[in-house]
């Protein structure tokens, strides 16, 4: 079918299947809006931290919070996807009990992790002594894990707005305002850490209260150790996959830091921050894709599950191509804002952007594999880490300067491509239907985008940074709309979805669950 023959209308969602597609589109839009709001709210905090606290305090804060958030992530045992599966399995009458079990389990694991970090403060603050307040920072792990579990439960009922409120509005703005206020008090020495704790407590409150209102107290529920043990054992591969993904995003900097100078590591870090935006295209769909897949697979409709994965993969690829092209052409000007030396990182940005195109397809496939091949998914994730480690160590040790940084990025790209091929093929076999969403029409839509990028690159740098990348993305979305999108594809950018479609989606999530493969 030629581009001219593509249907130009947006069909109304019909029944359960159409409602699920509409819910995916609506949830993806809402979650991405939340990410944009969170990103905008982070800029004031970075300015406040850098100007009022200094680079050393900000670095100390960044490392400590990274450790705390890692333990909290492990404590949830993959709640983002596990909660959806557990609720789908138990049915409408067991949703409150599933949430209660998730909260108890995450609190137990988080409490153990917090106790370990409190006993060994050097794990959180390796380069400086922990103050009296810093030592107790790991206690925030329990409310942080409870926040993530509650938001995962709300996402199962398609309440993505709760995630936006808690994590994109309340948390970052509380962090910025608290850090600003504490900078002029005797507590300024611990200001960033205190502000972080206050912001997470506010976010946890904003997640727990709506969860309590929606699900209520589980009737007849009580903690059962045997049930909690089975739940933990079943979800352990999810926690392992999350850890593998977390490690893959940080292994490159760790290896580069062992062989390259601090300046090269700094250039790489800035390039990595710029290249991280396409990753959010996929993660924007996570809160809604998990519950939709959980329900669809639970009722045994593998063809519909594969269709949802193809649709989401296509939407992610479409948005990523536009963002990748815009950043590739404007990143030299953007890197120059940090200083002339950072422009050397442009080739690294190109490699990392390519990586994101591979990684997103692997991540979409993983969203399906955790319901039908959980153990195999973890095995491929760990194999990807091995590939990344081998390629990165080999390349980084062979080169110096910016070539070493490109070697670290190439190791990440190799692992992402390896996992994308392995996981998409495995998922297609397990579901019995193709799951790859890439279409030849995407390449056709990218031609005007590349042309626009080349033209923008000829303009002054201030225009490229302020307006140029927006122009490139707009050209890509317009060309995709007319050259690539057809039928239900256009739901992603449709406003005002019918209320009855969303009601059908809620009804769909109430289907009694069937057992799924592992």
LUMDRENFI-91872 format. One record per residue (C-alpha): residue number from 1; chain; x, y, z. Coordinates in Angstrom, 2 decimals, always signed. Layout:
<recs>
REC   n chain      c1      c2      c3
REC NUM     A       X       Y       Z
...
</recs>
This chain:
<recs>
REC   n chain      c1      c2      c3
REC   1     A   +0.00   +0.00   +0.00
REC   2     A   +1.43   +3.37   -0.97
REC   3     A   +1.58   +6.33   +1.37
REC   4     A   -1.18   +8.04   -0.60
REC   5     A   -3.47   +5.08   -0.05
REC   6     A   -3.07   +4.97   +3.71
REC   7     A   -6.31   +5.60   +5.60
REC   8     A   -6.39   +9.12   +6.96
REC   9     A   -9.07   +8.64   +9.58
REC  10     A   -8.61   +7.67  +13.20
REC  11     A  -10.97   +4.79  +13.91
REC  12     A  -12.97   +4.85  +17.11
REC  13     A  -11.89   +2.17  +19.56
REC  14     A  -14.17   -0.82  +19.20
REC  15     A  -14.71   -3.15  +22.11
REC  16     A  -12.07   -4.45  +24.45
REC  17     A   -9.25   -4.69  +21.88
REC  18     A   -9.72   -1.15  +20.61
REC  19     A  -10.03   +0.14  +24.15
REC  20     A   -6.70   -1.44  +25.10
REC  21     A   -4.98   +0.22  +22.13
REC  22     A   -6.57   +3.54  +23.08
REC  23     A   -5.41   +3.07  +26.66
REC  24     A   -1.86   +2.39  +25.47
REC  25     A   -1.87   +5.61  +23.44
REC  26     A   -3.39   +7.68  +26.24
REC  27     A   -1.09   +6.21  +28.89
REC  28     A   +1.99   +6.76  +26.74
REC  29     A   +1.08  +10.40  +26.14
REC  30     A   +0.34  +11.05  +29.81
REC  31     A   +3.52   +9.36  +31.04
REC  32     A   +5.71  +11.18  +28.51
REC  33     A   +4.15  +14.47  +29.54
REC  34     A   +5.07  +13.55  +33.09
REC  35     A   +8.66  +12.92  +32.04
REC  36     A   +8.85  +16.32  +30.31
REC  37     A   +7.46  +17.99  +33.44
REC  38     A   +9.94  +16.11  +35.62
REC  39     A  +12.83  +17.07  +33.36
REC  40     A  +11.78  +20.73  +33.45
REC  41     A  +11.51  +20.63  +37.24
REC  42     A  +14.99  +19.09  +37.56
REC  43     A  +16.72  +22.06  +35.96
REC  44     A  +16.01  +24.43  +38.89
REC  45     A  +17.39  +21.83  +41.31
REC  46     A  +20.59  +21.37  +39.30
REC  47     A  +21.06  +25.14  +39.17
REC  48     A  +20.44  +25.50  +42.93
REC  49     A  +22.72  +22.57  +43.79
REC  50     A  +25.52  +23.74  +41.54
REC  51     A  +25.42  +27.42  +42.52
REC  52     A  +24.57  +27.24  +46.25
REC  53     A  +26.09  +23.90  +47.31
REC  54     A  +28.93  +23.33  +44.85
REC  55     A  +30.12  +20.49  +42.61
REC  56     A  +31.58  +18.42  +45.46
REC  57     A  +28.34  +18.39  +47.44
REC  58     A  +26.36  +17.60  +44.30
REC  59     A  +28.64  +14.68  +43.45
REC  60     A  +28.36  +13.31  +46.98
REC  61     A  +24.57  +13.64  +46.75
REC  62     A  +24.43  +11.93  +43.34
REC  63     A  +26.41   +8.88  +44.46
REC  64     A  +24.51   +8.43  +47.73
REC  65     A  +21.09   +8.68  +46.10
REC  66     A  +22.18   +6.26  +43.35
REC  67     A  +22.95   +3.60  +45.97
REC  68     A  +19.71   +4.22  +47.86
REC  69     A  +17.60   +4.06  +44.69
REC  70     A  +19.31   +0.84  +43.58
REC  71     A  +18.39   -0.89  +46.85
REC  72     A  +14.84   +0.49  +46.65
REC  73     A  +14.53   -0.82  +43.08
REC  74     A  +15.62   -4.28  +44.20
REC  75     A  +13.20   -4.13  +47.14
REC  76     A  +10.21   -3.72  +44.81
REC  77     A  +11.14   -6.98  +43.01
REC  78     A  +10.20   -5.57  +39.61
REC  79     A   +6.93   -4.09  +40.90
REC  80     A   +6.42   -2.07  +37.74
REC  81     A   +5.54   -5.28  +35.92
REC  82     A   +5.11   -7.83  +38.69
REC  83     A   +2.22   -5.97  +40.31
REC  84     A   +0.26   -5.97  +37.07
REC  85     A   +0.71   -9.72  +36.68
REC  86     A   -0.22  -10.44  +40.31
REC  87     A   -3.37   -8.32  +40.14
REC  88     A   -4.40   -9.85  +36.83
REC  89     A   -3.91  -13.34  +38.28
REC  90     A   -5.99  -12.66  +41.41
REC  91     A   -8.81  -10.81  +39.66
REC  92     A  -10.82   -7.77  +40.85
REC  93     A  -11.56   -9.24  +44.28
REC  94     A   -7.88   -9.79  +45.05
REC  95     A   -6.36   -6.50  +43.88
REC  96     A   -6.28   -4.94  +47.35
REC  97     A   -4.64   -8.06  +48.79
REC  98     A   -2.07   -8.05  +45.98
REC  99     A   -1.18   -4.45  +46.80
REC 100     A   -0.95   -5.22  +50.52
REC 101     A   +1.35   -8.20  +49.86
REC 102     A   +3.51   -6.05  +47.60
REC 103     A   +3.82   -3.33  +50.21
REC 104     A   +4.69   -5.77  +52.99
REC 105     A   +7.25   -7.61  +50.87
REC 106     A   +8.94   -4.44  +49.62
REC 107     A   +9.04   -3.05  +53.17
REC 108     A  +10.70   -6.21  +54.49
REC 109     A  +13.33   -6.32  +51.77
REC 110     A  +13.82   -2.57  +51.86
REC 111     A  +14.21   -2.68  +55.64
REC 112     A  +16.92   -5.33  +55.36
REC 113     A  +18.73   -3.31  +52.71
REC 114     A  +18.45   -0.13  +54.78
REC 115     A  +19.85   -1.87  +57.85
REC 116     A  +22.84   -3.10  +55.83
REC 117     A  +23.60   +0.38  +54.48
REC 118     A  +23.22   +1.96  +57.92
REC 119     A  +25.67   -0.57  +59.34
REC 120     A  +28.11   +0.05  +56.43
REC 121     A  +27.86   +3.80  +55.65
REC 122     A  +30.96   +3.57  +53.47
REC 123     A  +28.79   +1.93  +50.81
REC 124     A  +26.70   +5.10  +50.56
REC 125     A  +29.40   +7.70  +51.20
REC 126     A  +32.68   +6.12  +50.05
REC 127     A  +34.67   +9.33  +49.59
REC 128     A  +33.75  +11.20  +52.78
REC 129     A  +32.60  +10.59  +56.31
REC 130     A  +28.85  +10.34  +56.85
REC 131     A  +27.32  +12.92  +59.17
REC 132     A  +24.89  +11.99  +61.90
REC 133     A  +21.98  +12.69  +59.53
REC 134     A  +23.59  +11.06  +56.49
REC 135     A  +23.97   +7.78  +58.33
REC 136     A  +20.19   +7.37  +58.52
REC 137     A  +19.52   +8.26  +54.88
REC 138     A  +18.91   +4.59  +53.89
REC 139     A  +15.70   +4.58  +55.96
REC 140     A  +14.08   +6.41  +53.02
REC 141     A  +14.34   +3.13  +51.06
REC 142     A  +11.14   +1.79  +52.65
REC 143     A   +8.82   +4.71  +51.67
REC 144     A  +10.53   +4.95  +48.27
REC 145     A   +9.81   +1.28  +47.54
REC 146     A   +6.24   +1.67  +48.85
REC 147     A   +5.77   +4.62  +46.50
REC 148     A   +6.83   +2.58  +43.46
REC 149     A   +4.63   -0.39  +44.44
REC 150     A   +1.59   +1.86  +44.93
REC 151     A   +2.11   +3.63  +41.61
REC 152     A   +2.45   +0.26  +39.86
REC 153     A   -0.89   -0.82  +41.35
REC 154     A   -2.56   +2.41  +40.24
REC 155     A   -1.11   +1.97  +36.75
REC 156     A   -2.83   -1.43  +36.58
REC 157     A   -6.12   +0.50  +36.81
REC 158     A   -4.77   +2.86  +34.11
REC 159     A   -4.30   +5.72  +36.59
REC 160     A   -1.09   +7.12  +35.06
REC 161     A   -1.92  +10.62  +36.30
REC 162     A   -0.98   +9.51  +39.82
REC 163     A   +2.57   +8.77  +38.65
REC 164     A   +2.76  +12.16  +36.97
REC 165     A   +1.60  +13.95  +40.12
REC 166     A   +3.89  +12.07  +42.51
REC 167     A   +7.08  +11.67  +40.48
REC 168     A   +6.93  +14.53  +37.95
REC 169     A   +5.39  +17.34  +39.99
REC 170     A   +5.48  +16.83  +43.75
REC 171     A   +8.86  +15.10  +44.08
REC 172     A  +11.09  +17.35  +41.91
REC 173     A   +9.52  +20.66  +42.92
REC 174     A   +9.64  +19.74  +46.61
REC 175     A  +13.30  +18.82  +46.12
REC 176     A  +14.11  +22.17  +44.49
REC 177     A  +12.21  +24.31  +46.98
REC 178     A  +13.55  +22.45  +50.02
REC 179     A  +17.13  +22.65  +48.73
REC 180     A  +16.74  +26.39  +48.12
REC 181     A  +15.31  +27.01  +51.60
REC 182     A  +17.91  +24.88  +53.41
REC 183     A  +20.84  +26.54  +51.64
REC 184     A  +20.45  +29.60  +53.91
REC 185     A  +20.13  +27.72  +57.20
REC 186     A  +22.58  +26.02  +59.59
REC 187     A  +21.50  +22.72  +57.96
REC 188     A  +23.09  +23.72  +54.64
REC 189     A  +25.80  +21.08  +55.05
REC 190     A  +23.16  +18.34  +54.78
REC 191     A  +20.74  +20.44  +52.75
REC 192     A  +20.69  +18.32  +49.61
REC 193     A  +20.21  +15.06  +51.50
REC 194     A  +17.47  +16.53  +53.72
REC 195     A  +15.71  +17.98  +50.67
REC 196     A  +15.89  +14.57  +48.99
REC 197     A  +14.30  +12.85  +51.98
REC 198     A  +11.52  +15.46  +52.20
REC 199     A  +10.78  +15.16  +48.48
REC 200     A  +10.53  +11.36  +48.60
REC 201     A   +8.27  +11.43  +51.65
REC 202     A   +5.99  +13.86  +49.78
REC 203     A   +5.99  +11.62  +46.70
REC 204     A   +5.26   +8.51  +48.77
REC 205     A   +2.31  +10.27  +50.40
REC 206     A   +1.01  +11.32  +46.98
REC 207     A   +1.15   +7.67  +45.86
REC 208     A   -0.12   +5.86  +48.96
REC 209     A   -3.20   +8.04  +49.54
REC 210     A   -4.79   +7.57  +46.07
REC 211     A   -3.89   +3.85  +46.21
REC 212     A   -5.68   +3.54  +49.55
REC 213     A   -8.73   +5.37  +48.16
REC 214     A   -8.90   +3.23  +45.00
REC 215     A   -8.27   -0.22  +46.48
REC 216     A   -9.26   +0.19  +50.14
REC 217     A   -8.33   -2.19  +52.93
REC 218     A   -8.23   -5.83  +51.76
REC 219     A  -11.09   -7.76  +53.35
REC 220     A   -9.86  -10.75  +55.33
REC 221     A   -6.24  -10.12  +54.42
REC 222     A   -3.34  -10.91  +56.71
REC 223     A   +0.38  -11.33  +56.01
REC 224     A   +1.16  -14.94  +55.14
REC 225     A   +4.87  -15.80  +55.10
REC 226     A   +4.41  -18.69  +52.68
REC 227     A   +2.54  -16.46  +50.21
REC 228     A   +5.16  -13.71  +50.51
REC 229     A   +7.94  -16.24  +49.93
REC 230     A   +6.27  -17.58  +46.78
REC 231     A   +5.70  -14.03  +45.54
REC 232     A   +9.34  -13.10  +46.16
REC 233     A  +10.61  -16.23  +44.45
REC 234     A   +8.36  -15.70  +41.44
REC 235     A   +9.39  -12.05  +41.06
REC 236     A  +13.11  -12.55  +41.65
REC 237     A  +13.91  -12.79  +37.91
REC 238     A  +12.20   -9.43  +37.42
REC 239     A  +14.43   -7.84  +40.05
REC 240     A  +17.42   -9.45  +38.33
REC 241     A  +16.38   -8.07  +34.94
REC 242     A  +15.91   -4.59  +36.42
REC 243     A  +19.36   -4.84  +38.00
REC 244     A  +20.88   -5.95  +34.69
REC 245     A  +19.30   -2.98  +32.92
REC 246     A  +20.48   -0.64  +35.68
REC 247     A  +24.00   -2.07  +35.48
REC 248     A  +24.15   -1.77  +31.69
REC 249     A  +23.47   +1.96  +31.97
REC 250     A  +26.40   +2.47  +34.37
REC 251     A  +28.94   -0.18  +33.39
REC 252     A  +30.30   +1.95  +30.53
REC 253     A  +31.22   +4.85  +32.81
REC 254     A  +32.76   +2.49  +35.36
REC 255     A  +35.00   +0.85  +32.74
REC 256     A  +35.92   +4.16  +31.11
REC 257     A  +36.90   +5.59  +34.48
REC 258     A  +39.44   +2.77  +34.96
REC 259     A  +41.31   +3.54  +31.74
REC 260     A  +40.62   +7.15  +30.68
REC 261     A  +41.28  +10.55  +32.21
REC 262     A  +38.74  +12.38  +34.33
REC 263     A  +38.23  +14.88  +31.50
REC 264     A  +37.24  +12.15  +29.04
REC 265     A  +34.90  +10.63  +31.61
REC 266     A  +33.30  +14.07  +32.08
REC 267     A  +32.83  +14.51  +28.34
REC 268     A  +31.30  +11.04  +28.11
REC 269     A  +28.94  +11.75  +31.02
REC 270     A  +27.60  +14.92  +29.39
REC 271     A  +27.16  +13.09  +26.07
REC 272     A  +25.32  +10.31  +27.91
REC 273     A  +22.91  +12.78  +29.51
REC 274     A  +22.05  +14.24  +26.11
REC 275     A  +21.62  +10.78  +24.60
REC 276     A  +19.32   +9.60  +27.40
REC 277     A  +16.25  +11.42  +26.05
REC 278     A  +15.32   +8.78  +23.41
REC 279     A  +15.30   +6.18  +26.19
REC 280     A  +12.32   +7.99  +27.71
REC 281     A  +10.28   +7.37  +24.59
REC 282     A  +10.04   +3.72  +25.55
REC 283     A   +9.81   +4.13  +29.31
REC 284     A   +6.84   +6.46  +28.80
REC 285     A   +4.78   +3.41  +27.85
REC 286     A   +5.92   +1.21  +30.75
REC 287     A   +3.21   +2.17  +33.29
REC 288     A   +0.37   +1.33  +30.89
REC 289     A   +1.94   -1.43  +28.74
REC 290     A   +2.54   -3.72  +31.73
REC 291     A   -1.11   -3.91  +32.90
REC 292     A   -2.46   -4.19  +29.37
REC 293     A   -0.10   -7.07  +28.56
REC 294     A   -0.72   -8.75  +31.91
REC 295     A   -4.47   -8.86  +31.29
REC 296     A   -4.19   -9.84  +27.63
REC 297     A   -1.76  -12.71  +28.31
REC 298     A   -3.75  -13.79  +31.37
REC 299     A   -6.80  -14.41  +29.22
REC 300     A   -4.66  -16.37  +26.76
REC 301     A   -4.95  -13.95  +23.81
REC 302     A   -1.36  -14.18  +22.53
REC 303     A   -2.24  -12.70  +19.13
REC 304     A   -3.62   -9.55  +20.76
REC 305     A   -0.59   -9.33  +23.09
REC 306     A   +1.73   -9.49  +20.07
REC 307     A   -0.34   -6.81  +18.36
REC 308     A   +0.02   -4.52  +21.40
REC 309     A   +3.78   -5.09  +21.40
REC 310     A   +4.04   -4.36  +17.66
REC 311     A   +1.98   -1.19  +18.07
REC 312     A   +4.01   +0.07  +21.03
REC 313     A   +7.29   -0.83  +19.32
REC 314     A   +6.21   +1.15  +16.25
REC 315     A   +5.18   +4.18  +18.29
REC 316     A   +8.46   +4.12  +20.22
REC 317     A  +10.53   +3.75  +17.04
REC 318     A   +8.67   +6.61  +15.37
REC 319     A   +9.28   +9.05  +18.22
REC 320     A  +12.85   +7.88  +18.74
REC 321     A  +13.87   +8.43  +15.13
REC 322     A  +12.73  +12.05  +15.30
REC 323     A  +14.49  +12.74  +18.59
REC 324     A  +17.66  +10.90  +17.54
REC 325     A  +18.00  +12.80  +14.26
REC 326     A  +17.32  +16.14  +15.97
REC 327     A  +19.93  +15.55  +18.67
REC 328     A  +22.55  +14.17  +16.29
REC 329     A  +22.40  +17.33  +14.17
REC 330     A  +22.14  +19.82  +17.05
REC 331     A  +24.31  +18.16  +19.71
REC 332     A  +27.56  +19.91  +18.63
REC 333     A  +25.91  +23.22  +19.43
REC 334     A  +24.33  +21.80  +22.59
REC 335     A  +27.60  +20.33  +23.85
REC 336     A  +29.25  +23.69  +23.30
REC 337     A  +27.08  +25.18  +26.04
REC 338     A  +29.14  +23.23  +28.58
REC 339     A  +32.44  +24.42  +27.11
REC 340     A  +34.46  +24.01  +23.88
REC 341     A  +36.09  +20.76  +25.02
REC 342     A  +32.73  +19.02  +25.31
REC 343     A  +32.13  +19.33  +21.56
REC 344     A  +34.61  +16.44  +21.23
REC 345     A  +31.84  +14.23  +22.58
REC 346     A  +29.69  +14.56  +19.45
REC 347     A  +30.80  +11.18  +17.97
REC 348     A  +29.97   +9.58  +21.31
REC 349     A  +26.47  +11.08  +21.12
REC 350     A  +26.01   +9.53  +17.66
REC 351     A  +27.00   +6.06  +18.91
REC 352     A  +24.83   +6.34  +22.02
REC 353     A  +21.86   +7.50  +19.95
REC 354     A  +22.18   +4.41  +17.77
REC 355     A  +22.32   +2.36  +20.94
REC 356     A  +18.97   +3.72  +22.09
REC 357     A  +17.27   +2.55  +18.87
REC 358     A  +18.42   -1.01  +19.60
REC 359     A  +17.82   -0.85  +23.35
REC 360     A  +14.22   +0.30  +23.01
REC 361     A  +13.26   -2.69  +20.88
REC 362     A  +14.89   -5.01  +23.40
REC 363     A  +13.07   -3.29  +26.26
REC 364     A   +9.68   -3.58  +24.54
REC 365     A  +10.30   -7.29  +23.98
REC 366     A  +11.26   -7.65  +27.63
REC 367     A   +7.86   -6.27  +28.66
REC 368     A   +6.33   -9.34  +27.05
REC 369     A   +8.99  -11.87  +28.02
REC 370     A   +8.57  -11.28  +31.75
REC 371     A   +5.11  -12.88  +31.43
REC 372     A   +5.95  -15.82  +29.18
REC 373     A   +9.71  -16.49  +29.60
REC 374     A  +10.87  -14.78  +32.77
REC 375     A  +13.94  -16.95  +33.39
REC 376     A  +15.10  -16.80  +29.77
REC 377     A  +14.69  -13.03  +29.75
REC 378     A  +16.98  -12.71  +32.76
REC 379     A  +19.53  -15.04  +31.15
REC 380     A  +19.65  -12.92  +27.98
REC 381     A  +19.95   -9.74  +30.08
REC 382     A  +22.95  -11.15  +31.91
REC 383     A  +24.44  -12.37  +28.63
REC 384     A  +24.12   -8.82  +27.33
REC 385     A  +26.10   -7.55  +30.29
REC 386     A  +28.85  -10.04  +29.48
REC 387     A  +28.92   -8.87  +25.84
REC 388     A  +29.10   -5.24  +26.94
REC 389     A  +31.85   -5.95  +29.42
REC 390     A  +33.97   -7.85  +26.88
REC 391     A  +33.60   -5.35  +24.02
REC 392     A  +34.04   -2.29  +26.23
REC 393     A  +37.12   -3.64  +28.00
REC 394     A  +38.73   -4.59  +24.70
REC 395     A  +38.06   -1.27  +22.91
REC 396     A  +38.64   +1.09  +25.84
REC 397     A  +41.99   -0.54  +26.64
REC 398     A  +43.12   -0.21  +23.00
REC 399     A  +42.53   +3.52  +22.51
REC 400     A  +43.07   +6.84  +24.24
REC 401     A  +41.11  +10.06  +24.51
REC 402     A  +37.77  +10.38  +22.81
REC 403     A  +38.32   +7.08  +20.95
REC 404     A  +38.27   +5.29  +24.30
REC 405     A  +34.94   +6.98  +25.07
REC 406     A  +33.60   +5.80  +21.73
REC 407     A  +34.79   +2.30  +22.64
REC 408     A  +32.73   +2.36  +25.84
REC 409     A  +29.70   +3.53  +23.85
REC 410     A  +30.31   +0.82  +21.22
REC 411     A  +30.31   -1.82  +23.95
REC 412     A  +26.90   -0.62  +25.10
REC 413     A  +25.64   -0.56  +21.51
REC 414     A  +26.87   -4.13  +20.88
REC 415     A  +25.05   -5.41  +23.95
REC 416     A  +21.87   -3.55  +23.00
REC 417     A  +21.88   -5.00  +19.46
REC 418     A  +22.60   -8.49  +20.79
REC 419     A  +19.68   -8.34  +23.24
REC 420     A  +17.31   -6.76  +20.73
REC 421     A  +17.79   -9.63  +18.27
REC 422     A  +17.73  -12.37  +20.91
REC 423     A  +14.74  -11.10  +22.90
REC 424     A  +12.49  -10.18  +19.97
REC 425     A  +13.07  -13.58  +18.34
REC 426     A  +12.41  -15.41  +21.61
REC 427     A   +9.23  -13.44  +22.28
REC 428     A   +7.89  -14.06  +18.77
REC 429     A   +8.43  -17.80  +19.25
REC 430     A   +6.76  -17.85  +22.67
REC 431     A   +3.72  -15.84  +21.54
REC 432     A   +3.50  -17.55  +18.16
REC 433     A   +3.21  -14.18  +16.38
REC 434     A   +5.66  -11.50  +15.17
REC 435     A   +6.32   -8.72  +17.68
REC 436     A   +8.72   -6.37  +15.85
REC 437     A   +7.13   -2.98  +15.14
REC 438     A   +9.65   -1.56  +12.67
REC 439     A   +8.18   -0.82   +9.23
REC 440     A   +9.82   +0.27   +5.95
REC 441     A   +7.62   +3.38   +5.99
REC 442     A   +9.65   +4.66   +8.95
REC 443     A  +12.69   +5.02   +6.69
REC 444     A  +10.59   +6.93   +4.16
REC 445     A   +9.38   +9.28   +6.90
REC 446     A  +12.97   +9.83   +8.06
REC 447     A  +14.11  +11.30   +4.72
REC 448     A  +12.48  +14.75   +5.26
REC 449     A  +13.70  +14.62   +8.89
REC 450     A  +17.34  +14.19   +7.85
REC 451     A  +16.99  +16.96   +5.28
REC 452     A  +15.56  +19.28   +7.94
REC 453     A  +18.40  +18.33  +10.30
REC 454     A  +21.05  +19.19   +7.70
REC 455     A  +19.42  +22.57   +7.04
REC 456     A  +19.16  +23.39  +10.75
REC 457     A  +22.84  +22.52  +11.21
REC 458     A  +23.77  +25.33   +8.80
REC 459     A  +22.08  +27.93  +11.01
REC 460     A  +23.59  +29.76  +14.04
REC 461     A  +24.21  +27.66  +17.12
REC 462     A  +21.76  +29.62  +19.28
REC 463     A  +18.99  +28.78  +16.81
REC 464     A  +19.93  +25.10  +16.79
REC 465     A  +19.79  +24.84  +20.58
REC 466     A  +16.71  +26.99  +21.17
REC 467     A  +14.52  +26.17  +18.19
REC 468     A  +16.27  +23.93  +15.69
REC 469     A  +15.75  +20.57  +17.41
REC 470     A  +12.05  +21.36  +17.84
REC 471     A  +11.76  +22.10  +14.13
REC 472     A  +13.40  +18.78  +13.25
REC 473     A  +11.10  +16.81  +15.57
REC 474     A   +8.05  +18.64  +14.18
REC 475     A   +9.08  +17.84  +10.59
REC 476     A   +9.52  +14.18  +11.54
REC 477     A   +6.14  +13.90  +13.25
REC 478     A   +4.45  +15.55  +10.27
REC 479     A   +6.16  +13.26   +7.77
REC 480     A   +5.40  +10.19   +9.93
REC 481     A   +1.74  +11.23  +10.16
REC 482     A   +1.34  +11.39   +6.39
REC 483     A   +3.85   +8.77   +5.21
REC 484     A   +3.85   +6.11   +7.92
REC 485     A   +0.85   +6.30  +10.25
REC 486     A   -2.36   +4.55   +9.36
REC 487     A   -5.49   +3.52  +11.22
REC 488     A   -4.94   +2.99  +14.93
REC 489     A   -1.38   +4.41  +14.71
REC 490     A   -2.87   +7.89  +14.89
REC 491     A   -4.43   +7.27  +18.29
REC 492     A   -1.06   +8.24  +19.77
REC 493     A   -1.62  +11.86  +18.81
REC 494     A   -5.41  +11.90  +19.04
REC 495     A   -6.92  +14.03  +21.77
REC 496     A  -10.20  +13.51  +23.56
REC 497     A  -10.53   +9.73  +23.48
REC 498     A  -14.07   +8.67  +24.13
REC 499     A  -15.01   +7.96  +27.75
REC 500     A  -16.64   +4.72  +26.79
REC 501     A  -13.37   +3.47  +25.32
REC 502     A  -11.61   +4.03  +28.61
REC 503     A  -14.48   +2.40  +30.47
REC 504     A  -14.05   -0.65  +28.23
REC 505     A  -10.35   -0.65  +29.06
REC 506     A  -11.12   -0.65  +32.79
REC 507     A  -13.54   -3.51  +32.23
REC 508     A  -10.85   -5.38  +30.31
REC 509     A   -8.45   -5.13  +33.24
REC 510     A  -11.01   -6.92  +35.40
REC 511     A  -10.86  -10.18  +33.42
REC 512     A  -10.14  -13.22  +35.61
REC 513     A   -6.58  -14.33  +35.09
REC 514     A   -5.24  -17.56  +33.72
REC 515     A   -1.88  -18.95  +34.63
REC 516     A   +1.00  -17.83  +32.43
REC 517     A   +4.23  -19.46  +31.52
REC 518     A   +7.50  -18.69  +33.21
</recs>
